Amino acid sequence: MTRTRSFGIALLLAMVMAAPAATQSNSMSFFITSAGPGDGANLGGLEGADAHCSMLAETAGVGGKTWRAYLSTTGTTGVNASDRIGSGPWYNADGVEIASSVANLLGDNNLTKQTQLNEKGQIVNGRGDDPNMHDILT
């Protein structure tokens, strides 16, 4: 399974490219998408995935930022997802710090069912919930 496909199977994460620390606030800079674009995992590449995240953020009232989908590509011009999202920190819709750095985001961090909110500030249904929205192709 390619790296892009494995990330596409999980809900799409969106993050804002991190600004310099002096200008950072705890406004939302991380969310799980609440809906896919309607064509399964066909997101139109990184540009399409970024556009989808931006559209959802704009609709939720948090536009005006550069949103990046947490997705990778493969091949000779491949892009690593963690290289696209800045250096952190990231905050959810409630202003809770999700991760302070890329290392923290990918390791021990504050990613829980209660903190991984969608762009509307809602908890995403997962294991034990009906329906389980964690594995929806977006």
C-alpha positions in Angstrom: 0.0 0.0 0.0 1.5 3.4 -0.9 2.1 6.0 1.7 -0.5 8.3 0.0 -3.1 5.5 0.0 -2.5 4.6 3.6 -3.0 8.2 4.7 -6.0 8.5 2.4 -7.7 5.6 4.3 -7.8 7.5 7.5 -9.6 10.8 7.9 -7.8 13.7 6.4 -6.0 15.9 8.8 -5.6 19.5 8.1 -3.0 21.7 9.7 -1.9 25.3 9.2 1.6 26.0 8.2 3.2 27.2 11.4 4.0 30.9 11.8 7.0 32.2 13.7 6.6 31.6 17.4 6.2 35.4 18.1 3.0 35.6 16.1 1.4 32.3 17.3 -1.8 32.1 19.1 -3.9 29.2 20.2 -6.4 29.7 17.4 -7.3 26.5 15.5 -4.5 25.2 13.4 -5.4 21.5 13.3 -8.6 19.6 12.5 -9.9 16.3 11.1 -12.1 16.8 8.1 -15.8 16.3 8.8 -16.6 15.3 5.2 -14.9 14.0 2.1 -15.0 15.7 -1.3 -17.4 13.0 -2.5 -15.1 10.9 -4.7 -13.7 8.5 -2.1 -10.0 8.8 -1.7 -9.6 10.7 -5.0 -8.6 14.1 -3.6 -7.0 15.5 -6.7 -3.5 15.2 -5.4 -2.0 17.4 -2.7 -3.5 20.6 -4.3 -7.0 19.1 -4.2 -6.6 17.9 -0.7 -5.3 21.3 0.5 -8.2 23.0 -1.3 -10.7 20.7 0.3 -9.3 21.4 3.8 -9.3 25.2 3.0 -12.9 25.0 1.9 -14.0 23.2 5.1 -12.1 25.7 7.2 -13.6 28.7 5.4 -17.1 27.3 5.8 -16.4 26.8 9.5 -15.2 30.4 9.8 -11.5 29.8 10.1 -10.3 30.7 6.6 -7.6 33.2 5.9 -4.9 30.7 6.7 -2.8 28.4 4.6 -4.3 24.9 5.3 -2.3 21.8 4.4 -3.6 18.3 4.3 -1.4 15.8 6.2 -0.7 13.7 3.1 2.4 12.4 1.4 3.2 11.6 -2.2 5.6 9.0 -3.6 8.0 8.8 -6.6 11.0 10.8 -7.6 9.3 14.1 -6.6 7.6 12.6 -3.5 6.7 14.8 -0.6 6.6 13.7 3.1 3.5 14.8 5.0 5.4 16.1 7.9 7.5 18.4 5.7 4.3 20.2 4.5 2.9 21.3 7.9 5.4 23.6 9.5 6.9 23.0 12.9 4.0 23.5 15.3 2.5 24.0 17.7 -1.0 23.0 16.6 -4.3 23.7 18.4 -7.7 22.2 17.9 -11.0 24.1 17.6 -11.2 24.5 21.4 -7.8 26.1 21.6 -6.2 23.0 23.2 -2.6 22.3 22.1 -2.6 19.1 20.2 1.2 19.0 19.6 4.1 21.3 20.2 6.3 20.0 17.4 6.4 17.5 14.6 8.2 15.0 16.9 5.5 15.5 19.5 2.8 15.2 16.8 4.2 11.9 15.6 5.1 10.5 19.0 3.7 10.9 22.6 1.2 13.8 22.4 -2.2 15.0 23.2 -4.1 13.3 20.4 -7.1 11.7 21.9 -10.7 11.2 20.9 -11.6 14.3 22.9 -8.9 16.5 21.3 -9.0 15.4 17.7 -11.9 17.6 16.7 -13.2 18.4 13.2 -13.3 21.9 11.8 -16.7 22.5 13.5 -15.2 21.6 16.9 -17.1 18.3 17.0 -15.7 15.0 18.3 -15.2 12.5 15.4 -17.0 9.1 15.9 -14.5 6.3 16.3 -14.2 2.8 17.8 -17.3 2.0 19.8 -19.4 4.8 18.2 -22.2 4.3 15.6 -21.4 5.0 13.0 -17.6 4.7 13.2 -16.4 7.7 11.1 -12.7 7.0 11.6 -12.2 4.9 8.5 -14.3 7.0 6.0 -12.4 7.6 2.8 -11.9 11.3 2.3 
